[in-house]
Amino acid sequence: TVGDNPGLESSVAVFIDGVYRSRSGNALSELGPIDRIEILRGPQGTLGGRNSSAGMINISTAPPEFTFSGHASASYGNYDQIRLEGGINAPLSENIAARIDGVFLKRDGFYNDVVNDTDVNNKDRYLVRGQLLFEPSETLTVRVIGDYSKKDEACCAAVFVQPDSAQLSRVSPGLDGFTRPLPGAPSLTDPANPIIPVLLGLGQNANALNQGTFNRDIYVTPGRTYAGETEDWGGSVEVNAELGEINLTSITAYREYSNFQASDTDYTQVDILYREPTSDAGAREFKTFTQELRLQGSLFDDRLDWLVGGFYANEKLEVRDNLRFGTQYGAFAPCRIVNAVNPALASPTSTGCLSAGGRAALAGAFGPATPLIFAGLDNLAQINDRGSNVDVYNQKSENFAFFTHNIFHVTDKLDLTLGLRYTNETKDFKAAFTNDNTMCPTQRALFSPLLGGPLDALAAGIIGLSCQGNSTSELDGVTISDKRSESEFTGTAILSYKPTDDLMLYGSYSRGYKAGGFNLDRSALTTSTLLNPALAGDTANLQFDQETVDAFEIGAKYSSREFSLSVAAFRQQFDSFQLNTFNGSVFLVQNINACSDDLGGADLDIDGTTGACDPDNVKYGVVAQGVELEASINPIRDL
C-alpha cells in the first residue's frame, strides 16, 4: 500500500514472528537473521484477517536453539556504507535457550544538498533483538521475544525528472509536486512552463532544473532539512501446547512505533512549504496490543484437519503535523494567479507579483472588481510562514475476529478447503487544530461574493491559494470527533485434485477485506473555497469506507525434482477500492466504485454517494484479471 496518510491501512498484511504489524512501513526495516519468509498472494481473509485484501507476508526470524552457536558479518559499500551484524545463541539449561542478535547500518546520503552543504537520503540505524525459548515438557513451548530499533535519517529528497528521461506535463495546480510525464507535454525547462521564471526569480538555482535526471545534487531551501527519527520496539510471547489431540497456540504482543520527518515539502530552493524538524513534523505514534488464540486438530481418522481461533487488537494512533507556508509563499502564490491571467506580467520580486507597469496594464481588466483583485494579490503576498503550529489527530481502533479453517480430505487425491472469518472493528477519531493563517478568512470574506459569477474561477483561485489545504485560522482552537463501526465476513473455498504426486489442479474463491477509516489530514475536510464544515462538526468528508475483494482462480501446479511449472487464470473484483488520490494539493484516500447504469459516456469510476449513480446500481470499481505462468529448473547435483 502506497500512501503518506497513516489513516490508510495496508492491503498486504505483514506478520513478523506471528505478530501483526498494522502498517507495512512499520515492519519493513532491519530484521536480523531470518528463518523463513512466506509470501501469499491474493486475499487472505481467513487467517490473515483484515487488511490482507491483496496478500500476506509472513516473516519468521531465527529462533533460539539448544546448541551453542554464533554468527558475525561485516560489509562495506559505496557512499561509505558499513553494515555490521552479529549474534550469539546459547543453551542456559536443559529447558531454556537464549539468543541475542544485533544489526548496525550506516551510509552517507546519495544526494548532495548544495545549498546547506549536507547529504540527504542517508542511513543510520540499528536493531537489537533478544529471545528466550522455554521447553518445560515435550508438550509445551514458550518463546519470548523483545526487540528495539532506531533510525536517525534524513529522508526523502528527490531530483526533478528531466526530458532525457521523459517528457513532463505542465506544473500541476498543486504547490508541492509535478504531474506524471505525459506524451507531448512541455519539459520542465520549456518556456511554455510559466512557473520556471517565477522559481528562478525567487532564487532557485537553475542547475536543479537543467541537470540530468540522475545527477545527485539537490537544492534545498536554506535552513530547511529532511531530518527524521524513528523508534520501534515491542515484545511478544508465543505459547504452543499439546492438549491431548488438540494443539493450542497463543500469541500475545505489545508494540510501540514513533516517527517524525521534517521536510522541504515543495522540493525546490524556494521556501514555499515546509515542516520544522521537531517531534511534531508529520509525526505518527502507534501503540498496539494484539492477542491471537488458535486451536487445531484432526477428526474422522485424519480425514478432517480443523482449526478455529480468535483475534483481538487494540491500537492507539496519534498523528501530529506542523505543515506551514514558507517565508516565500507570499511571493510565489500571487504569481500563480498572474500567470493564469497573463504570464508576461508576472514580476516575482514585486508585491502581489505585479510591478507598477503590470498594474497599469491590468487597470480595469476586471471591471469594478479590479481593485478587489489587486487587494487579493497583495493579501496573498502577506502569507509568509503561516499555517499549522501543530494539528493533532487521535484514532483509537478496536478489532476482534473469530475464524475457522478446515481441510476435508475427500479422497486420497481430492481435498476441499473451507474457511470463514467474522471481523468487527470500531474506530474513534478526534482532532484538534492550531493555525495562524488569518489571511484565509479575510480572503474568503472578500471573494466569496464573486463565486458563481463571471470571475468565479479567478476568485476561487485566490481563495484556494490563500487557504491551501484548509490552512486557516478558522480552525484555530477547533476540535472535532467522529466514530465508525463495521463488520465483515471473509473466507475461502478451494477444491484441489492431485492426479499424480507431482501435479495438482485447483479452483478457488476467496474474499478479502480492508478496513475503512479516516483521512488524518485537514485537507480532506472540504474544498478551500467553501466555509469549512469542520466548524459545524461535519467530519463526513474525512471518512472512507471499507474495501472488499472477491477473487476467483483456477490453475495447475507441477513440481518435480528437476522442474516446476504453475499456470493460473485469475480475476479479482474490488468493491469500494481505496485509492490514494492527488487532489491538487495532497494525497487523500477515496473509494472508487463503478455503475451498472448507462451514464452516457461519463466516467464510471465514481463514488456512489455523489448521486451520479443509483445507489442500488453501484458495483465494483476495479478489476484485476489475467493469466500467470511461472517455471523454474532445478539442476540436479550429485555430490
URFEN-V449818 format. One record per pair of residues at least 24 apart in sequence whose ideal C-beta (glycine too) atoms are under 7 Angstrom apart, sorted by the first residue. I is the first residue (numbers start at 1). GAP is how many residues later the second one is. If there is no record, write none. Layout:
i=I gap=GAP
i=I gap=GAP
This chain:
i=2 gap=578
i=3 gap=577
i=3 gap=584
i=3 gap=586
i=4 gap=583
i=5 gap=514
i=5 gap=515
i=5 gap=516
i=5 gap=575
i=5 gap=582
i=5 gap=583
i=5 gap=584
i=6 gap=278
i=6 gap=311
i=6 gap=313
i=6 gap=514
i=7 gap=510
i=7 gap=511
i=7 gap=512
i=7 gap=513
i=7 gap=582
i=8 gap=570
i=8 gap=572
i=8 gap=581
i=9 gap=42
i=9 gap=505
i=9 gap=506
i=9 gap=508
i=10 gap=41
i=11 gap=40
i=11 gap=42
i=11 gap=43
i=11 gap=503
i=12 gap=40
i=12 gap=42
i=12 gap=43
i=12 gap=44
i=12 gap=45
i=13 gap=31
i=13 gap=35
i=13 gap=36
i=13 gap=38
i=13 gap=39
i=13 gap=43
i=14 gap=43
i=15 gap=43
i=15 gap=44
i=16 gap=43
i=17 gap=43
i=17 gap=44
i=17 gap=128
i=17 gap=219
i=18 gap=220
i=18 gap=233
i=19 gap=217
i=19 gap=232
i=19 gap=234
i=19 gap=271
i=20 gap=270
i=20 gap=293
i=22 gap=264
i=22 gap=266
i=22 gap=293
i=26 gap=206
i=26 gap=231
i=26 gap=260
i=29 gap=96
i=29 gap=120
i=29 gap=203
i=30 gap=73
i=30 gap=75
i=30 gap=95
i=30 gap=97
i=30 gap=119
i=31 gap=28
i=31 gap=30
i=32 gap=29
i=32 gap=69
i=32 gap=71
i=32 gap=95
i=32 gap=97
i=33 gap=28
i=33 gap=29
i=33 gap=38
i=33 gap=54
i=33 gap=68
i=34 gap=25
i=34 gap=27
i=34 gap=28
i=35 gap=25
i=35 gap=26
i=35 gap=27
i=35 gap=28
i=36 gap=24
i=42 gap=468
i=42 gap=509
i=42 gap=511
i=43 gap=467
i=43 gap=468
i=43 gap=469
i=43 gap=506
i=43 gap=508
i=44 gap=468
i=45 gap=376
i=45 gap=445
i=45 gap=446
i=45 gap=447
i=45 gap=465
i=45 gap=466
i=45 gap=467
i=45 gap=468
i=46 gap=357
i=46 gap=359
i=46 gap=373
i=46 gap=374
i=46 gap=375
i=46 gap=444
i=46 gap=445
i=46 gap=446
i=47 gap=356
i=47 gap=358
i=49 gap=262
i=49 gap=352
i=49 gap=372
i=49 gap=374
i=50 gap=349
i=50 gap=373
i=50 gap=375
i=50 gap=463
i=50 gap=464
i=50 gap=465
i=51 gap=463
i=51 gap=464
i=52 gap=460
i=53 gap=459
i=53 gap=460
i=53 gap=461
i=53 gap=494
i=53 gap=496
i=61 gap=68
i=63 gap=68
i=63 gap=70
i=63 gap=80
i=64 gap=25
i=64 gap=33
i=64 gap=34
i=64 gap=35
i=64 gap=67
i=64 gap=68
i=64 gap=69
i=65 gap=24
i=65 gap=32
i=66 gap=25
i=66 gap=31
i=67 gap=24
i=79 gap=28
i=79 gap=29
i=79 gap=31
i=80 gap=27
i=80 gap=28
i=81 gap=26
i=82 gap=24
i=95 gap=39
i=95 gap=40
i=95 gap=41
i=96 gap=36
i=96 gap=37
i=96 gap=38
i=97 gap=36
i=98 gap=33
i=98 gap=34
i=99 gap=32
i=100 gap=30
i=101 gap=28
i=102 gap=25
i=102 gap=26
i=103 gap=24
i=109 gap=45
i=110 gap=106
i=111 gap=46
i=111 gap=105
i=111 gap=107
i=112 gap=104
i=112 gap=105
i=112 gap=106
i=113 gap=105
i=113 gap=107
i=114 gap=103
i=114 gap=105
i=115 gap=104
i=115 gap=105
i=115 gap=107
i=115 gap=154
i=116 gap=104
i=116 gap=106
i=120 gap=34
i=120 gap=37
i=120 gap=98
i=120 gap=106
i=121 gap=33
i=121 gap=34
i=121 gap=35
i=121 gap=36
i=122 gap=31
i=122 gap=32
i=123 gap=30
i=124 gap=27
i=124 gap=28
i=124 gap=29
i=125 gap=24
i=125 gap=25
i=125 gap=26
i=125 gap=28
i=126 gap=24
i=139 gap=102
i=139 gap=103
i=140 gap=101
i=141 gap=99
i=142 gap=95
i=142 gap=97
i=143 gap=95
i=144 gap=93
i=145 gap=90
i=145 gap=91
i=146 gap=89
i=147 gap=86
i=147 gap=87
i=148 gap=85
i=149 gap=83
i=150 gap=80
i=150 gap=81
i=151 gap=78
i=151 gap=79
i=152 gap=77
i=153 gap=75
i=154 gap=71
i=154 gap=72
i=154 gap=73
i=154 gap=74
i=155 gap=71
i=155 gap=73
i=155 gap=106
i=156 gap=70
i=157 gap=61
i=157 gap=69
i=158 gap=109
i=159 gap=54
i=159 gap=56
i=159 gap=59
i=160 gap=28
i=160 gap=48
i=160 gap=49
i=161 gap=52
i=162 gap=26
i=162 gap=50
i=162 gap=51
i=163 gap=24
i=164 gap=48
i=164 gap=49
i=165 gap=48
i=171 gap=24
i=172 gap=412
i=173 gap=411
i=174 gap=410
i=174 gap=411
i=175 gap=91
i=175 gap=97
i=175 gap=98
i=175 gap=293
i=175 gap=410
i=176 gap=89
i=176 gap=90
i=176 gap=97
i=194 gap=145
i=194 gap=149
i=194 gap=152
i=197 gap=149
i=198 gap=134
i=198 gap=137
i=198 gap=148
i=198 gap=150
i=199 gap=69
i=199 gap=71
i=201 gap=147
i=201 gap=148
i=202 gap=68
i=202 gap=126
i=202 gap=129
i=202 gap=130
i=202 gap=146
i=203 gap=66
i=203 gap=67
i=204 gap=64
i=204 gap=65
i=204 gap=66
i=205 gap=64
i=208 gap=61
i=219 gap=50
i=220 gap=44
i=220 gap=49
i=221 gap=43
i=221 gap=48
i=221 gap=49
i=221 gap=50
i=221 gap=53
i=221 gap=105
i=224 gap=40
i=224 gap=50
i=225 gap=37
i=225 gap=52
i=226 gap=36
i=226 gap=37
i=226 gap=38
i=227 gap=35
i=227 gap=50
i=228 gap=31
i=228 gap=32
i=228 gap=33
i=228 gap=34
i=229 gap=31
i=230 gap=29
i=231 gap=27
i=232 gap=25
i=245 gap=52
i=246 gap=49
i=246 gap=51
i=247 gap=49
i=247 gap=50
i=248 gap=47
i=249 gap=45
i=250 gap=43
i=251 gap=41
i=252 gap=39
i=253 gap=37
i=254 gap=35
i=255 gap=33
i=256 gap=30
i=256 gap=31
i=257 gap=29
i=258 gap=27
i=259 gap=24
i=259 gap=25
i=265 gap=58
i=270 gap=58
i=270 gap=62
i=271 gap=55
i=271 gap=56
i=271 gap=57
i=272 gap=54
i=272 gap=56
i=272 gap=57
i=272 gap=60
i=273 gap=50
i=273 gap=52
i=273 gap=53
i=274 gap=50
i=274 gap=52
i=275 gap=47
i=275 gap=48
i=276 gap=46
i=278 gap=44
i=280 gap=40
i=280 gap=41
i=280 gap=42
i=280 gap=110
i=281 gap=41
i=282 gap=39
i=283 gap=36
i=283 gap=37
i=284 gap=33
i=284 gap=35
i=285 gap=33
i=286 gap=29
i=286 gap=31
i=287 gap=29
i=288 gap=25
i=288 gap=27
i=289 gap=25
i=303 gap=105
i=303 gap=106
i=304 gap=102
i=304 gap=104
i=305 gap=101
i=305 gap=102
i=306 gap=100
i=307 gap=97
i=307 gap=98
i=307 gap=99
i=308 gap=96
i=309 gap=94
i=310 gap=91
i=310 gap=92
i=311 gap=89
i=311 gap=90
i=312 gap=88
i=313 gap=86
i=314 gap=84
i=315 gap=82
i=316 gap=80
i=317 gap=78
i=318 gap=74
i=318 gap=76
i=319 gap=74
i=319 gap=201
i=320 gap=70
i=320 gap=71
i=320 gap=72
i=321 gap=67
i=321 gap=70
i=322 gap=66
i=322 gap=67
i=322 gap=68
i=323 gap=64
i=323 gap=65
i=324 gap=61
i=324 gap=62
i=324 gap=63
i=324 gap=64
i=325 gap=58
i=325 gap=59
i=325 gap=60
i=325 gap=61
i=325 gap=62
i=325 gap=146
i=326 gap=59
i=327 gap=57
i=327 gap=58
i=329 gap=54
i=329 gap=55
i=330 gap=50
i=330 gap=51
i=330 gap=52
i=330 gap=53
i=330 gap=54
i=331 gap=50
i=333 gap=47
i=333 gap=50
i=333 gap=132
i=334 gap=43
i=334 gap=46
i=334 gap=47
i=336 gap=129
i=337 gap=40
i=337 gap=124
i=337 gap=125
i=337 gap=128
i=340 gap=121
i=351 gap=27
i=351 gap=30
i=352 gap=25
i=352 gap=26
i=352 gap=28
i=352 gap=29
i=353 gap=24
i=366 gap=89
i=369 gap=81
i=369 gap=86
i=372 gap=74
i=373 gap=85
i=376 gap=67
i=376 gap=70
i=376 gap=71
i=376 gap=86
i=379 gap=60
i=379 gap=63
i=379 gap=64
i=379 gap=87
i=380 gap=82
i=380 gap=85
i=380 gap=86
i=382 gap=57
i=383 gap=54
i=383 gap=56
i=383 gap=83
i=386 gap=50
i=386 gap=51
i=387 gap=48
i=387 gap=50
i=387 gap=84
i=388 gap=46
i=388 gap=47
i=388 gap=83
i=389 gap=45
i=389 gap=46
i=389 gap=47
i=390 gap=44
i=391 gap=40
i=391 gap=42
i=391 gap=131
i=392 gap=39
i=392 gap=40
i=393 gap=38
i=393 gap=127
i=394 gap=36
i=395 gap=32
i=395 gap=33
i=395 gap=34
i=395 gap=123
i=395 gap=125
i=396 gap=32
i=397 gap=28
i=397 gap=30
i=398 gap=28
i=399 gap=24
i=399 gap=26
i=400 gap=24
i=413 gap=84
i=413 gap=85
i=413 gap=86
i=414 gap=83
i=415 gap=81
i=416 gap=79
i=417 gap=75
i=417 gap=76
i=417 gap=77
i=418 gap=75
i=419 gap=72
i=419 gap=73
i=420 gap=69
i=420 gap=71
i=421 gap=69
i=421 gap=70
i=422 gap=65
i=422 gap=67
i=423 gap=64
i=423 gap=65
i=423 gap=67
i=423 gap=90
i=424 gap=63
i=425 gap=61
i=425 gap=90
i=426 gap=59
i=427 gap=56
i=427 gap=57
i=427 gap=90
i=427 gap=91
i=428 gap=55
i=429 gap=52
i=429 gap=53
i=429 gap=54
i=429 gap=89
i=430 gap=49
i=430 gap=51
i=431 gap=48
i=431 gap=49
i=432 gap=47
i=433 gap=42
i=433 gap=43
i=433 gap=45
i=433 gap=89
i=434 gap=42
i=435 gap=36
i=435 gap=37
i=435 gap=38
i=435 gap=40
i=435 gap=41
i=436 gap=37
i=436 gap=40
i=437 gap=34
i=437 gap=35
i=437 gap=36
i=438 gap=35
i=439 gap=27
i=440 gap=26
i=440 gap=27
i=440 gap=31
i=440 gap=32
i=440 gap=33
i=440 gap=34
i=441 gap=31
i=441 gap=32
i=441 gap=33
i=451 gap=78
i=460 gap=69
i=463 gap=65
i=463 gap=66
i=464 gap=64
i=464 gap=65
i=467 gap=61
i=468 gap=60
i=468 gap=117
i=469 gap=53
i=469 gap=54
i=469 gap=116
i=469 gap=117
i=470 gap=52
i=470 gap=53
i=470 gap=55
i=470 gap=56
i=470 gap=58
i=470 gap=62
i=472 gap=60
i=474 gap=58
i=474 gap=61
i=475 gap=47
i=475 gap=57
i=475 gap=59
i=478 gap=56
i=478 gap=57
i=480 gap=54
i=480 gap=57
i=480 gap=59
i=482 gap=36
i=482 gap=57
i=482 gap=60
i=484 gap=32
i=484 gap=59
i=486 gap=30
i=486 gap=60
i=488 gap=25
i=488 gap=58
i=488 gap=60
i=502 gap=56
i=502 gap=57
i=502 gap=58
i=503 gap=53
i=503 gap=55
i=504 gap=52
i=504 gap=53
i=505 gap=51
i=506 gap=49
i=507 gap=47
i=508 gap=45
i=509 gap=43
i=510 gap=41
i=511 gap=37
i=511 gap=38
i=511 gap=39
i=512 gap=36
i=512 gap=37
i=512 gap=39
i=513 gap=33
i=513 gap=35
i=514 gap=32
i=514 gap=33
i=514 gap=64
i=515 gap=31
i=516 gap=27
i=516 gap=28
i=516 gap=29
i=516 gap=30
i=517 gap=27
i=518 gap=24
i=518 gap=25
i=519 gap=25
i=519 gap=69
i=519 gap=70
i=521 gap=65
i=521 gap=67
i=523 gap=60
i=523 gap=62
i=523 gap=63
i=523 gap=65
i=524 gap=64
i=544 gap=34
i=544 gap=45
i=544 gap=46
i=544 gap=47
i=545 gap=31
i=545 gap=46
i=546 gap=30
i=547 gap=27
i=547 gap=29
i=547 gap=30
i=547 gap=31
i=548 gap=27
i=548 gap=28
i=549 gap=24
i=549 gap=25
i=561 gap=73
i=561 gap=75
i=562 gap=72
i=562 gap=74
i=563 gap=70
i=563 gap=71
i=564 gap=67
i=564 gap=68
i=565 gap=66
i=566 gap=64
i=567 gap=62
i=568 gap=60
i=569 gap=58
i=570 gap=55
i=570 gap=56
i=570 gap=58
i=571 gap=52
i=571 gap=54
i=572 gap=51
i=572 gap=52
i=572 gap=53
i=573 gap=47
i=573 gap=50
i=574 gap=46
i=574 gap=47
i=574 gap=48
i=575 gap=45
i=577 gap=44
i=577 gap=45
i=592 gap=29
i=592 gap=30
i=593 gap=25
i=593 gap=26
i=593 gap=27
i=593 gap=28
i=594 gap=25
i=594 gap=26
i=594 gap=27
